């Protein structure tokens, strides 16, 4: 699925007050990222993330993590929509930034402006 098609479909399910534009999806992205991290953290605590993920995780565990990432994706789609930015534009800007960092040898550095 194309990112912009996803964004259009995702916005059809966006139900939050207009005065919560930007704020609601930004908070949702953080919350869903925390839920995804919690699922991975529980796997770490169980000591089962020591080999290939597909060798040790059950399909339902993988799908549960994917579900949380999907929720993060929805939040990003809504946030970008509120900012009048397409997901494809955002994705391309991100790849351009990372390519530039790689070419300049600063991909492993820290900070936003490198």
C-alpha positions in Angstrom: 0.0 0.0 0.0 1.2 3.5 -0.9 1.9 5.7 2.2 -0.4 8.5 0.9 -3.2 6.0 0.3 -2.7 4.7 3.9 -2.9 8.3 5.2 -6.1 9.0 3.3 -7.7 5.8 4.7 -6.4 6.4 8.2 -7.9 9.9 8.4 -11.3 8.5 7.7 -11.1 6.8 11.1 -9.7 9.9 12.9 -12.2 11.0 15.6 -10.8 13.7 17.8 -11.8 17.3 18.4 -10.5 19.9 15.9 -8.9 21.8 18.8 -6.8 18.7 19.5 -5.2 18.7 16.1 -1.5 17.8 16.3 -1.7 17.3 20.1 -3.9 14.2 20.0 -2.0 12.2 17.4 1.3 13.3 18.9 0.3 12.0 22.3 -1.0 8.8 20.7 2.3 8.1 18.9 4.1 8.3 22.2 1.6 6.1 24.0 1.6 3.5 21.3 5.4 3.5 21.1 5.5 2.8 24.8 3.1 -0.1 24.4 5.3 -1.6 21.6 8.4 -1.1 23.8 6.6 -2.8 26.6 5.9 -5.9 24.5 9.6 -6.1 23.5 10.8 -5.4 27.0 8.7 -8.3 28.3 10.4 -10.6 25.8 13.8 -9.3 27.0 12.9 -9.9 30.6 12.0 -13.5 29.7 15.5 -13.8 28.2 14.2 -15.0 24.8 15.7 -12.3 22.6 19.1 -13.9 22.3 18.7 -15.6 18.9 17.0 -14.9 15.6 13.6 -13.4 16.4 11.8 -15.7 14.0 13.4 -18.7 15.7 12.1 -17.9 19.2 9.0 -15.7 18.9 5.5 -17.1 18.4 3.5 -15.7 15.5 1.1 -14.0 17.9 4.0 -12.3 19.7 5.3 -10.9 16.4 1.8 -9.8 15.3 1.2 -8.1 18.7 4.3 -6.0 18.1 3.2 -5.3 14.5 -0.2 -4.2 15.8 1.4 -1.6 18.0 3.6 -0.4 15.2 0.4 -0.1 13.1 -1.1 2.1 15.8 2.1 4.3 15.7 1.7 4.5 11.9 -1.9 5.7 12.3 -0.8 8.4 14.8 1.9 9.5 12.4 -0.6 9.6 9.5 -3.0 11.8 11.6 -0.3 14.1 12.9 1.1 14.7 9.4 -2.4 15.2 8.0 -3.0 17.9 10.7 0.3 19.5 9.6 -0.8 19.3 6.0 2.2 17.1 5.1 1.9 13.8 3.1 3.4 10.7 4.5 5.4 10.2 1.3 6.9 13.7 1.7 7.9 13.0 5.3 9.3 9.5 4.3 11.4 11.0 1.5 12.7 13.8 3.7 13.8 11.2 6.3 15.6 9.1 3.7 17.3 12.2 2.2 18.5 13.2 5.7 19.8 9.7 6.5 21.5 9.4 3.1 23.2 12.8 3.7 24.4 11.7 7.1 25.7 8.5 5.6 27.6 10.3 2.8 29.1 12.7 5.3 30.1 10.0 7.8 27.9 11.3 10.6 25.2 8.6 10.6 26.6 7.2 14.0 26.8 10.7 15.6 24.3 12.3 17.9 22.1 15.3 17.7 19.5 16.5 15.2 21.8 18.9 13.2 24.6 16.8 11.9 
